[in-house]
Amino acid sequence: MTGLRGRHSERAALERLVASVREGQSRVLVLRGEAGIGKTALLEYLASHASGYRTARAAGVESEMELPFAGLHQLCAPFLDRLDRLPVPQRNALGTAFGLLRGDPPDRFLIGLATLSLLSDAAEERPLLCLVDDAQWLDQASAHTLAFVGRRLFAESVALVFATRTTVEDQVLRQLPEIQVGGLGEADSRALLRAVLQGPLDTAVLDGIVAEARGNPLALLELPRGRTPAQLAFGLGLPTTTPLASRMEQGFITRLRPLPEQTRRLLLTAAVEPVGDMTVLWRAARRLGIPSDAAAPAAAAGLIEFGARVRFRHPLVRSAAWRAADLRDLREVHGALAEVGELDPDRRAWHRAQASTQPDEVVATELERSAGRAQARGGFAAAAAFLERAAELTPGAAHRVTRLLAAAQARVQAGEFDPAVELLAAAEAGPADDFGRARIDLLRAQIAYASRRSNETPPVAAGSRRTT
């Protein structure tokens, strides 16, 4: 990638990774850093230097965090024609997780082994590069499975590289080798800023922008946008105490406002259902009355690419499109997407639920079925999310309590005890019968026991962990 400035140590590490895998080893690496710091650019640099490799990609999507194995399916989809080559228990586990087979909830260990076997099989022909962007938004089941695979890769000629934001909550990938991606140096920051500015800029103002961006490439590109020549010349309006990611997102929101209304609605539709399928997007757009020429202004503004798949320039553009919309538009978009035939039943149920403005037993029942399918795939966190929304849409108070308790049970199974306690409190406030109160007491006891065991259990020794 010719446009990648600086990053000498990161590029060297990625080039070593490519060379090692080409020699028959496997490597795992996590690129960790704040929004806009250049993690995606480093993934693209890696892909451009992996000549002779087969490349598989996945990206975490915020709106799909409740769908179990959604991210894992993205990564494995090109290799599903090899599923029959796996041992039967592994094939059944992964097939059930992806909804291709029916069966009991699959064992997480078997799903991890099946993924490892599938990737290893694909790498027998030529080295395999697996790129996972925005890993902070992976669904829980996918994140745990890919971390499991990352800890067990050895000599399969597979490179598994994640890009994720620095968050306190993210502990799933912490045991994998990582590089902390920092900001650009001052010289590279100035060079990048000068490359995007039109016309001369006062040295003091340039210094201020460089200092404010703290080496964040996206900030360097976005902070000057929308400023008048006077603002750039005299520094008007630049000082702010808003966190950098929020400022960049607000910058994208500012760039969205001048776009035609139908263009903004198209961007919102792409943001709400970010599978990237052009057929899905345009069928929903037609239901919303959005004309085909609505895409041109957004593409011309450099906010989104409409090619074989839909791709936002940056995740913050997606979140900006969502935040800039009003609630009515958001519900209309969810409603249109729910009617698109290509969607699977679970996404359809979720969109219908988000489009609902009042209790609706039909939609709640659909969500309950989706929860059952999620549990059958081992996606307990997803099942809980479906059940919680189902409870919100349930007209009858007694039935609502039943669904709240089912959601609490799923949270316990997912190891999410604090949300489970909140759901139990909501259930207690409703008209629970004797059986319901007994379930509440049992779940509280299970949470107390599991929490105590978690606090007493010593951490697993990390001595066997491999590094790159």
Contacts in CASP RR format, 6 or more apart in sequence:
PFRMAT RR
TARGET T0000
AUTHOR 0000-0000-0000
METHOD contacts of the structure
MODEL  1
MTGLRGRHSERAALERLVASVREGQSRVLVLRGEAGIGKTALLEYLASHA
SGYRTARAAGVESEMELPFAGLHQLCAPFLDRLDRLPVPQRNALGTAFGL
LRGDPPDRFLIGLATLSLLSDAAEERPLLCLVDDAQWLDQASAHTLAFVG
RRLFAESVALVFATRTTVEDQVLRQLPEIQVGGLGEADSRALLRAVLQGP
LDTAVLDGIVAEARGNPLALLELPRGRTPAQLAFGLGLPTTTPLASRMEQ
GFITRLRPLPEQTRRLLLTAAVEPVGDMTVLWRAARRLGIPSDAAAPAAA
AGLIEFGARVRFRHPLVRSAAWRAADLRDLREVHGALAEVGELDPDRRAW
HRAQASTQPDEVVATELERSAGRAQARGGFAAAAAFLERAAELTPGAAHR
VTRLLAAAQARVQAGEFDPAVELLAAAEAGPADDFGRARIDLLRAQIAYA
SRRSNETPPVAAGSRRTT
1 41 0 8 1.000
1 44 0 8 1.000
1 45 0 8 1.000
1 48 0 8 1.000
4 11 0 8 1.000
4 41 0 8 1.000
4 42 0 8 1.000
4 45 0 8 1.000
5 184 0 8 1.000
5 188 0 8 1.000
5 191 0 8 1.000
5 192 0 8 1.000
5 217 0 8 1.000
6 184 0 8 1.000
6 185 0 8 1.000
6 188 0 8 1.000
7 42 0 8 1.000
7 45 0 8 1.000
7 184 0 8 1.000
10 31 0 8 1.000
10 42 0 8 1.000
10 179 0 8 1.000
10 181 0 8 1.000
11 42 0 8 1.000
11 45 0 8 1.000
13 29 0 8 1.000
13 179 0 8 1.000
13 468 0 8 1.000
14 29 0 8 1.000
14 42 0 8 1.000
14 45 0 8 1.000
14 46 0 8 1.000
14 49 0 8 1.000
14 161 0 8 1.000
15 49 0 8 1.000
16 468 0 8 1.000
17 27 0 8 1.000
17 29 0 8 1.000
17 46 0 8 1.000
17 159 0 8 1.000
17 161 0 8 1.000
17 468 0 8 1.000
18 46 0 8 1.000
18 49 0 8 1.000
18 50 0 8 1.000
18 53 0 8 1.000
18 159 0 8 1.000
20 27 0 8 1.000
20 468 0 8 1.000
21 27 0 8 1.000
21 53 0 8 1.000
21 127 0 8 1.000
21 129 0 8 1.000
21 157 0 8 1.000
21 158 0 8 1.000
21 159 0 8 1.000
22 127 0 8 1.000
22 157 0 8 1.000
24 127 0 8 1.000
24 155 0 8 1.000
24 156 0 8 1.000
24 157 0 8 1.000
25 154 0 8 1.000
25 155 0 8 1.000
25 157 0 8 1.000
26 153 0 8 1.000
26 154 0 8 1.000
26 155 0 8 1.000
26 156 0 8 1.000
26 157 0 8 1.000
26 158 0 8 1.000
26 159 0 8 1.000
26 160 0 8 1.000
27 153 0 8 1.000
27 158 0 8 1.000
27 159 0 8 1.000
27 160 0 8 1.000
27 468 0 8 1.000
28 150 0 8 1.000
28 151 0 8 1.000
28 153 0 8 1.000
28 159 0 8 1.000
28 160 0 8 1.000
28 161 0 8 1.000
28 176 0 8 1.000
28 177 0 8 1.000
28 468 0 8 1.000
29 159 0 8 1.000
29 160 0 8 1.000
29 161 0 8 1.000
29 162 0 8 1.000
29 176 0 8 1.000
29 177 0 8 1.000
29 178 0 8 1.000
29 179 0 8 1.000
29 468 0 8 1.000
30 135 0 8 1.000
30 161 0 8 1.000
30 162 0 8 1.000
30 163 0 8 1.000
30 164 0 8 1.000
30 173 0 8 1.000
30 176 0 8 1.000
30 177 0 8 1.000
30 178 0 8 1.000
30 179 0 8 1.000
31 39 0 8 1.000
31 42 0 8 1.000
31 43 0 8 1.000
31 161 0 8 1.000
31 162 0 8 1.000
31 163 0 8 1.000
31 164 0 8 1.000
31 178 0 8 1.000
31 179 0 8 1.000
31 181 0 8 1.000
32 39 0 8 1.000
32 163 0 8 1.000
32 164 0 8 1.000
32 165 0 8 1.000
32 166 0 8 1.000
32 178 0 8 1.000
32 179 0 8 1.000
32 180 0 8 1.000
32 181 0 8 1.000
33 39 0 8 1.000
33 164 0 8 1.000
33 165 0 8 1.000
33 166 0 8 1.000
33 180 0 8 1.000
33 181 0 8 1.000
33 182 0 8 1.000
34 165 0 8 1.000
34 166 0 8 1.000
34 216 0 8 1.000
34 244 0 8 1.000
34 245 0 8 1.000
35 165 0 8 1.000
35 218 0 8 1.000
35 244 0 8 1.000
35 245 0 8 1.000
35 248 0 8 1.000
35 314 0 8 1.000
35 315 0 8 1.000
35 316 0 8 1.000
36 216 0 8 1.000
36 217 0 8 1.000
36 218 0 8 1.000
36 219 0 8 1.000
36 245 0 8 1.000
36 248 0 8 1.000
36 314 0 8 1.000
36 316 0 8 1.000
37 181 0 8 1.000
37 182 0 8 1.000
37 183 0 8 1.000
37 215 0 8 1.000
37 216 0 8 1.000
37 217 0 8 1.000
37 218 0 8 1.000
38 181 0 8 1.000
38 217 0 8 1.000
38 218 0 8 1.000
39 133 0 8 1.000
39 163 0 8 1.000
39 164 0 8 1.000
39 181 0 8 1.000
40 133 0 8 1.000
40 163 0 8 1.000
40 314 0 8 1.000
41 217 0 8 1.000
42 163 0 8 1.000
42 181 0 8 1.000
43 131 0 8 1.000
43 133 0 8 1.000
43 161 0 8 1.000
43 163 0 8 1.000
46 129 0 8 1.000
46 131 0 8 1.000
46 161 0 8 1.000
47 55 0 8 1.000
47 129 0 8 1.000
47 131 0 8 1.000
50 127 0 8 1.000
50 129 0 8 1.000
50 159 0 8 1.000
52 126 0 8 1.000
52 127 0 8 1.000
53 126 0 8 1.000
53 127 0 8 1.000
53 128 0 8 1.000
53 129 0 8 1.000
53 159 0 8 1.000
54 122 0 8 1.000
54 123 0 8 1.000
54 125 0 8 1.000
54 126 0 8 1.000
54 127 0 8 1.000
54 128 0 8 1.000
54 129 0 8 1.000
55 128 0 8 1.000
55 129 0 8 1.000
55 130 0 8 1.000
55 131 0 8 1.000
56 75 0 8 1.000
56 76 0 8 1.000
56 78 0 8 1.000
56 79 0 8 1.000
56 122 0 8 1.000
56 128 0 8 1.000
56 129 0 8 1.000
56 130 0 8 1.000
56 131 0 8 1.000
57 74 0 8 1.000
57 75 0 8 1.000
57 130 0 8 1.000
57 131 0 8 1.000
57 132 0 8 1.000
57 133 0 8 1.000
58 71 0 8 1.000
58 72 0 8 1.000
58 74 0 8 1.000
58 75 0 8 1.000
58 130 0 8 1.000
58 131 0 8 1.000
58 132 0 8 1.000
58 133 0 8 1.000
58 138 0 8 1.000
58 142 0 8 1.000
59 71 0 8 1.000
59 74 0 8 1.000
59 132 0 8 1.000
59 133 0 8 1.000
59 134 0 8 1.000
59 137 0 8 1.000
60 70 0 8 1.000
60 71 0 8 1.000
60 74 0 8 1.000
60 132 0 8 1.000
60 133 0 8 1.000
60 134 0 8 1.000
60 135 0 8 1.000
60 136 0 8 1.000
60 137 0 8 1.000
60 138 0 8 1.000
60 139 0 8 1.000
61 70 0 8 1.000
61 71 0 8 1.000
61 134 0 8 1.000
61 137 0 8 1.000
61 274 0 8 1.000
62 137 0 8 1.000
62 315 0 8 1.000
62 318 0 8 1.000
62 319 0 8 1.000
63 271 0 8 1.000
63 272 0 8 1.000
63 273 0 8 1.000
63 274 0 8 1.000
64 70 0 8 1.000
64 71 0 8 1.000
64 137 0 8 1.000
64 139 0 8 1.000
64 274 0 8 1.000
65 137 0 8 1.000
65 138 0 8 1.000
65 139 0 8 1.000
65 140 0 8 1.000
66 139 0 8 1.000
66 350 0 8 1.000
66 381 0 8 1.000
66 382 0 8 1.000
66 385 0 8 1.000
66 386 0 8 1.000
67 139 0 8 1.000
67 346 0 8 1.000
67 347 0 8 1.000
67 350 0 8 1.000
67 374 0 8 1.000
67 382 0 8 1.000
68 97 0 8 1.000
68 139 0 8 1.000
68 140 0 8 1.000
68 141 0 8 1.000
68 142 0 8 1.000
68 374 0 8 1.000
68 377 0 8 1.000
68 378 0 8 1.000
68 379 0 8 1.000
68 381 0 8 1.000
68 382 0 8 1.000
68 383 0 8 1.000
69 97 0 8 1.000
69 98 0 8 1.000
69 111 0 8 1.000
69 139 0 8 1.000
69 141 0 8 1.000
69 142 0 8 1.000
69 145 0 8 1.000
69 377 0 8 1.000
69 379 0 8 1.000
70 139 0 8 1.000
70 142 0 8 1.000
71 132 0 8 1.000
71 138 0 8 1.000
71 139 0 8 1.000
71 142 0 8 1.000
72 97 0 8 1.000
72 115 0 8 1.000
72 141 0 8 1.000
72 142 0 8 1.000
72 145 0 8 1.000
72 146 0 8 1.000
73 98 0 8 1.000
73 142 0 8 1.000
75 130 0 8 1.000
75 132 0 8 1.000
75 146 0 8 1.000
76 94 0 8 1.000
76 98 0 8 1.000
76 115 0 8 1.000
76 118 0 8 1.000
76 119 0 8 1.000
78 122 0 8 1.000
79 118 0 8 1.000
79 119 0 8 1.000
79 121 0 8 1.000
79 122 0 8 1.000
80 98 0 8 1.000
80 100 0 8 1.000
82 118 0 8 1.000
82 121 0 8 1.000
82 122 0 8 1.000
83 91 0 8 1.000
83 94 0 8 1.000
83 95 0 8 1.000
83 100 0 8 1.000
83 118 0 8 1.000
84 91 0 8 1.000
85 121 0 8 1.000
86 94 0 8 1.000
86 114 0 8 1.000
86 117 0 8 1.000
86 118 0 8 1.000
86 121 0 8 1.000
87 117 0 8 1.000
89 110 0 8 1.000
90 110 0 8 1.000
90 113 0 8 1.000
90 114 0 8 1.000
90 117 0 8 1.000
91 114 0 8 1.000
92 101 0 8 1.000
92 103 0 8 1.000
92 106 0 8 1.000
92 110 0 8 1.000
93 106 0 8 1.000
93 107 0 8 1.000
93 110 0 8 1.000
93 111 0 8 1.000
93 113 0 8 1.000
93 114 0 8 1.000
94 106 0 8 1.000
94 110 0 8 1.000
94 111 0 8 1.000
94 114 0 8 1.000
94 115 0 8 1.000
94 118 0 8 1.000
95 101 0 8 1.000
95 106 0 8 1.000
96 102 0 8 1.000
96 103 0 8 1.000
96 104 0 8 1.000
96 105 0 8 1.000
96 106 0 8 1.000
96 376 0 8 1.000
96 377 0 8 1.000
97 106 0 8 1.000
97 111 0 8 1.000
97 141 0 8 1.000
97 377 0 8 1.000
97 378 0 8 1.000
98 377 0 8 1.000
99 373 0 8 1.000
99 377 0 8 1.000
102 376 0 8 1.000
103 376 0 8 1.000
104 376 0 8 1.000
105 375 0 8 1.000
105 376 0 8 1.000
105 377 0 8 1.000
105 378 0 8 1.000
105 379 0 8 1.000
106 377 0 8 1.000
106 378 0 8 1.000
108 141 0 8 1.000
108 144 0 8 1.000
108 145 0 8 1.000
108 148 0 8 1.000
108 378 0 8 1.000
109 148 0 8 1.000
111 145 0 8 1.000
112 145 0 8 1.000
112 148 0 8 1.000
112 149 0 8 1.000
115 145 0 8 1.000
115 146 0 8 1.000
115 148 0 8 1.000
115 149 0 8 1.000
116 148 0 8 1.000
116 149 0 8 1.000
116 152 0 8 1.000
116 153 0 8 1.000
116 156 0 8 1.000
119 128 0 8 1.000
119 130 0 8 1.000
119 149 0 8 1.000
119 156 0 8 1.000
119 158 0 8 1.000
119 160 0 8 1.000
120 156 0 8 1.000
120 158 0 8 1.000
122 128 0 8 1.000
123 156 0 8 1.000
123 157 0 8 1.000
123 158 0 8 1.000
124 157 0 8 1.000
126 157 0 8 1.000
127 157 0 8 1.000
127 158 0 8 1.000
127 159 0 8 1.000
128 156 0 8 1.000
128 157 0 8 1.000
128 158 0 8 1.000
128 159 0 8 1.000
129 159 0 8 1.000
129 161 0 8 1.000
130 158 0 8 1.000
130 159 0 8 1.000
130 160 0 8 1.000
130 161 0 8 1.000
131 161 0 8 1.000
131 163 0 8 1.000
132 138 0 8 1.000
132 146 0 8 1.000
132 160 0 8 1.000
132 161 0 8 1.000
132 162 0 8 1.000
132 163 0 8 1.000
133 163 0 8 1.000
134 163 0 8 1.000
134 164 0 8 1.000
134 165 0 8 1.000
134 315 0 8 1.000
135 143 0 8 1.000
135 162 0 8 1.000
135 163 0 8 1.000
135 164 0 8 1.000
135 173 0 8 1.000
136 164 0 8 1.000
136 165 0 8 1.000
136 167 0 8 1.000
136 170 0 8 1.000
137 315 0 8 1.000
138 146 0 8 1.000
139 381 0 8 1.000
139 382 0 8 1.000
140 172 0 8 1.000
140 379 0 8 1.000
140 381 0 8 1.000
140 382 0 8 1.000
140 414 0 8 1.000
141 377 0 8 1.000
141 378 0 8 1.000
141 379 0 8 1.000
141 381 0 8 1.000
141 382 0 8 1.000
143 172 0 8 1.000
143 173 0 8 1.000
144 172 0 8 1.000
146 160 0 8 1.000
146 162 0 8 1.000
147 172 0 8 1.000
147 173 0 8 1.000
147 175 0 8 1.000
147 176 0 8 1.000
149 160 0 8 1.000
150 160 0 8 1.000
150 176 0 8 1.000
151 175 0 8 1.000
151 176 0 8 1.000
151 465 0 8 1.000
151 466 0 8 1.000
153 160 0 8 1.000
154 466 0 8 1.000
162 173 0 8 1.000
162 176 0 8 1.000
164 170 0 8 1.000
164 173 0 8 1.000
166 180 0 8 1.000
175 462 0 8 1.000
175 465 0 8 1.000
177 466 0 8 1.000
177 467 0 8 1.000
177 468 0 8 1.000
182 215 0 8 1.000
183 189 0 8 1.000
183 214 0 8 1.000
183 215 0 8 1.000
183 216 0 8 1.000
183 217 0 8 1.000
184 192 0 8 1.000
184 215 0 8 1.000
184 216 0 8 1.000
184 217 0 8 1.000
184 220 0 8 1.000
185 215 0 8 1.000
186 210 0 8 1.000
188 215 0 8 1.000
189 210 0 8 1.000
189 213 0 8 1.000
189 215 0 8 1.000
189 220 0 8 1.000
190 206 0 8 1.000
190 210 0 8 1.000
192 217 0 8 1.000
192 220 0 8 1.000
192 221 0 8 1.000
193 206 0 8 1.000
193 209 0 8 1.000
193 210 0 8 1.000
193 213 0 8 1.000
193 220 0 8 1.000
193 224 0 8 1.000
194 201 0 8 1.000
194 206 0 8 1.000
196 220 0 8 1.000
196 221 0 8 1.000
196 224 0 8 1.000
197 224 0 8 1.000
197 232 0 8 1.000
201 232 0 8 1.000
201 233 0 8 1.000
202 232 0 8 1.000
202 233 0 8 1.000
202 234 0 8 1.000
202 235 0 8 1.000
205 232 0 8 1.000
205 233 0 8 1.000
205 234 0 8 1.000
205 235 0 8 1.000
205 238 0 8 1.000
208 235 0 8 1.000
208 238 0 8 1.000
209 220 0 8 1.000
209 223 0 8 1.000
209 224 0 8 1.000
209 238 0 8 1.000
210 220 0 8 1.000
212 219 0 8 1.000
212 223 0 8 1.000
212 238 0 8 1.000
212 239 0 8 1.000
212 240 0 8 1.000
213 219 0 8 1.000
213 220 0 8 1.000
213 223 0 8 1.000
213 244 0 8 1.000
214 244 0 8 1.000
216 244 0 8 1.000
216 248 0 8 1.000
218 248 0 8 1.000
218 314 0 8 1.000
218 316 0 8 1.000
219 244 0 8 1.000
219 247 0 8 1.000
219 248 0 8 1.000
222 248 0 8 1.000
222 251 0 8 1.000
222 252 0 8 1.000
223 238 0 8 1.000
223 247 0 8 1.000
223 248 0 8 1.000
224 232 0 8 1.000
225 251 0 8 1.000
225 254 0 8 1.000
225 255 0 8 1.000
226 251 0 8 1.000
226 254 0 8 1.000
226 255 0 8 1.000
227 237 0 8 1.000
227 238 0 8 1.000
230 236 0 8 1.000
231 237 0 8 1.000
231 238 0 8 1.000
240 247 0 8 1.000
242 250 0 8 1.000
245 316 0 8 1.000
248 316 0 8 1.000
249 316 0 8 1.000
249 319 0 8 1.000
249 320 0 8 1.000
249 323 0 8 1.000
250 320 0 8 1.000
251 320 0 8 1.000
252 303 0 8 1.000
252 314 0 8 1.000
252 316 0 8 1.000
252 317 0 8 1.000
252 320 0 8 1.000
252 321 0 8 1.000
253 320 0 8 1.000
253 323 0 8 1.000
253 324 0 8 1.000
255 301 0 8 1.000
255 303 0 8 1.000
256 264 0 8 1.000
256 267 0 8 1.000
256 303 0 8 1.000
256 320 0 8 1.000
256 321 0 8 1.000
256 324 0 8 1.000
257 324 0 8 1.000
259 267 0 8 1.000
259 297 0 8 1.000
259 298 0 8 1.000
259 301 0 8 1.000
260 294 0 8 1.000
260 297 0 8 1.000
262 289 0 8 1.000
262 290 0 8 1.000
262 291 0 8 1.000
262 294 0 8 1.000
263 294 0 8 1.000
263 295 0 8 1.000
263 296 0 8 1.000
263 297 0 8 1.000
263 298 0 8 1.000
264 321 0 8 1.000
264 324 0 8 1.000
264 325 0 8 1.000
265 288 0 8 1.000
265 290 0 8 1.000
265 294 0 8 1.000
265 329 0 8 1.000
265 333 0 8 1.000
266 281 0 8 1.000
266 285 0 8 1.000
266 290 0 8 1.000
266 294 0 8 1.000
266 295 0 8 1.000
266 298 0 8 1.000
267 298 0 8 1.000
267 303 0 8 1.000
267 304 0 8 1.000
267 317 0 8 1.000
267 321 0 8 1.000
268 321 0 8 1.000
268 322 0 8 1.000
268 324 0 8 1.000
268 325 0 8 1.000
268 329 0 8 1.000
268 330 0 8 1.000
268 333 0 8 1.000
269 281 0 8 1.000
269 284 0 8 1.000
269 285 0 8 1.000
269 288 0 8 1.000
269 290 0 8 1.000
269 333 0 8 1.000
269 336 0 8 1.000
269 337 0 8 1.000
270 276 0 8 1.000
270 281 0 8 1.000
270 304 0 8 1.000
270 310 0 8 1.000
270 312 0 8 1.000
270 318 0 8 1.000
270 321 0 8 1.000
271 312 0 8 1.000
271 318 0 8 1.000
271 319 0 8 1.000
271 321 0 8 1.000
271 322 0 8 1.000
272 322 0 8 1.000
272 330 0 8 1.000
272 333 0 8 1.000
272 334 0 8 1.000
272 337 0 8 1.000
272 351 0 8 1.000
273 280 0 8 1.000
273 281 0 8 1.000
273 284 0 8 1.000
273 337 0 8 1.000
273 343 0 8 1.000
273 347 0 8 1.000
273 351 0 8 1.000
274 310 0 8 1.000
274 312 0 8 1.000
274 318 0 8 1.000
276 309 0 8 1.000
276 310 0 8 1.000
276 311 0 8 1.000
277 309 0 8 1.000
277 310 0 8 1.000
277 342 0 8 1.000
278 306 0 8 1.000
278 307 0 8 1.000
278 308 0 8 1.000
278 309 0 8 1.000
278 310 0 8 1.000
279 342 0 8 1.000
280 337 0 8 1.000
280 340 0 8 1.000
280 342 0 8 1.000
280 343 0 8 1.000
281 310 0 8 1.000
282 292 0 8 1.000
283 340 0 8 1.000
283 341 0 8 1.000
283 342 0 8 1.000
284 333 0 8 1.000
284 336 0 8 1.000
284 337 0 8 1.000
284 339 0 8 1.000
284 340 0 8 1.000
285 292 0 8 1.000
285 294 0 8 1.000
285 336 0 8 1.000
287 336 0 8 1.000
287 339 0 8 1.000
287 340 0 8 1.000
288 332 0 8 1.000
288 333 0 8 1.000
288 336 0 8 1.000
295 304 0 8 1.000
295 306 0 8 1.000
298 304 0 8 1.000
299 305 0 8 1.000
299 306 0 8 1.000
302 313 0 8 1.000
303 312 0 8 1.000
303 313 0 8 1.000
303 317 0 8 1.000
304 310 0 8 1.000
304 311 0 8 1.000
304 312 0 8 1.000
304 313 0 8 1.000
304 317 0 8 1.000
305 311 0 8 1.000
305 312 0 8 1.000
305 313 0 8 1.000
312 318 0 8 1.000
322 330 0 8 1.000
325 333 0 8 1.000
330 354 0 8 1.000
331 354 0 8 1.000
331 355 0 8 1.000
331 357 0 8 1.000
332 355 0 8 1.000
334 351 0 8 1.000
334 352 0 8 1.000
334 354 0 8 1.000
334 355 0 8 1.000
335 351 0 8 1.000
335 352 0 8 1.000
335 354 0 8 1.000
335 355 0 8 1.000
337 343 0 8 1.000
337 347 0 8 1.000
337 351 0 8 1.000
338 348 0 8 1.000
338 351 0 8 1.000
338 352 0 8 1.000
338 355 0 8 1.000
340 348 0 8 1.000
341 348 0 8 1.000
343 351 0 8 1.000
345 366 0 8 1.000
345 369 0 8 1.000
345 370 0 8 1.000
345 373 0 8 1.000
346 370 0 8 1.000
346 373 0 8 1.000
346 374 0 8 1.000
346 386 0 8 1.000
348 366 0 8 1.000
349 363 0 8 1.000
349 366 0 8 1.000
349 367 0 8 1.000
349 369 0 8 1.000
349 370 0 8 1.000
349 386 0 8 1.000
350 367 0 8 1.000
350 370 0 8 1.000
350 386 0 8 1.000
350 389 0 8 1.000
352 363 0 8 1.000
352 366 0 8 1.000
353 363 0 8 1.000
353 364 0 8 1.000
353 366 0 8 1.000
353 367 0 8 1.000
353 389 0 8 1.000
353 390 0 8 1.000
353 393 0 8 1.000
356 363 0 8 1.000
356 393 0 8 1.000
359 393 0 8 1.000
359 394 0 8 1.000
359 395 0 8 1.000
359 396 0 8 1.000
360 393 0 8 1.000
360 395 0 8 1.000
361 393 0 8 1.000
361 394 0 8 1.000
361 395 0 8 1.000
363 393 0 8 1.000
364 390 0 8 1.000
364 391 0 8 1.000
364 393 0 8 1.000
364 394 0 8 1.000
364 403 0 8 1.000
365 390 0 8 1.000
367 386 0 8 1.000
367 387 0 8 1.000
367 389 0 8 1.000
367 390 0 8 1.000
367 393 0 8 1.000
368 386 0 8 1.000
368 387 0 8 1.000
368 390 0 8 1.000
368 403 0 8 1.000
370 386 0 8 1.000
371 382 0 8 1.000
371 383 0 8 1.000
371 384 0 8 1.000
371 386 0 8 1.000
371 387 0 8 1.000
371 390 0 8 1.000
371 406 0 8 1.000
371 410 0 8 1.000
372 383 0 8 1.000
372 386 0 8 1.000
374 380 0 8 1.000
374 382 0 8 1.000
374 383 0 8 1.000
374 386 0 8 1.000
375 383 0 8 1.000
375 410 0 8 1.000
379 414 0 8 1.000
380 410 0 8 1.000
380 411 0 8 1.000
380 413 0 8 1.000
380 414 0 8 1.000
380 415 0 8 1.000
381 410 0 8 1.000
381 411 0 8 1.000
381 414 0 8 1.000
381 416 0 8 1.000
383 407 0 8 1.000
383 410 0 8 1.000
384 407 0 8 1.000
384 408 0 8 1.000
384 410 0 8 1.000
384 411 0 8 1.000
384 414 0 8 1.000
384 416 0 8 1.000
384 419 0 8 1.000
387 403 0 8 1.000
387 404 0 8 1.000
387 406 0 8 1.000
387 407 0 8 1.000
387 410 0 8 1.000
388 404 0 8 1.000
388 407 0 8 1.000
388 423 0 8 1.000
390 403 0 8 1.000
390 407 0 8 1.000
391 400 0 8 1.000
391 403 0 8 1.000
391 404 0 8 1.000
391 407 0 8 1.000
391 426 0 8 1.000
394 400 0 8 1.000
394 403 0 8 1.000
397 430 0 8 1.000
397 431 0 8 1.000
398 431 0 8 1.000
398 433 0 8 1.000
400 430 0 8 1.000
401 427 0 8 1.000
401 430 0 8 1.000
401 431 0 8 1.000
401 432 0 8 1.000
401 436 0 8 1.000
402 436 0 8 1.000
404 423 0 8 1.000
404 424 0 8 1.000
404 426 0 8 1.000
404 427 0 8 1.000
405 423 0 8 1.000
405 424 0 8 1.000
405 427 0 8 1.000
405 436 0 8 1.000
405 439 0 8 1.000
405 440 0 8 1.000
405 443 0 8 1.000
407 423 0 8 1.000
408 420 0 8 1.000
408 423 0 8 1.000
408 424 0 8 1.000
408 427 0 8 1.000
408 443 0 8 1.000
409 420 0 8 1.000
409 439 0 8 1.000
409 443 0 8 1.000
411 417 0 8 1.000
411 419 0 8 1.000
411 420 0 8 1.000
411 423 0 8 1.000
412 420 0 8 1.000
412 443 0 8 1.000
412 446 0 8 1.000
412 447 0 8 1.000
412 450 0 8 1.000
415 450 0 8 1.000
417 447 0 8 1.000
417 450 0 8 1.000
417 451 0 8 1.000
420 443 0 8 1.000
420 447 0 8 1.000
421 444 0 8 1.000
421 447 0 8 1.000
424 440 0 8 1.000
424 443 0 8 1.000
424 444 0 8 1.000
427 436 0 8 1.000
427 440 0 8 1.000
428 437 0 8 1.000
428 440 0 8 1.000
432 440 0 8 1.000
END
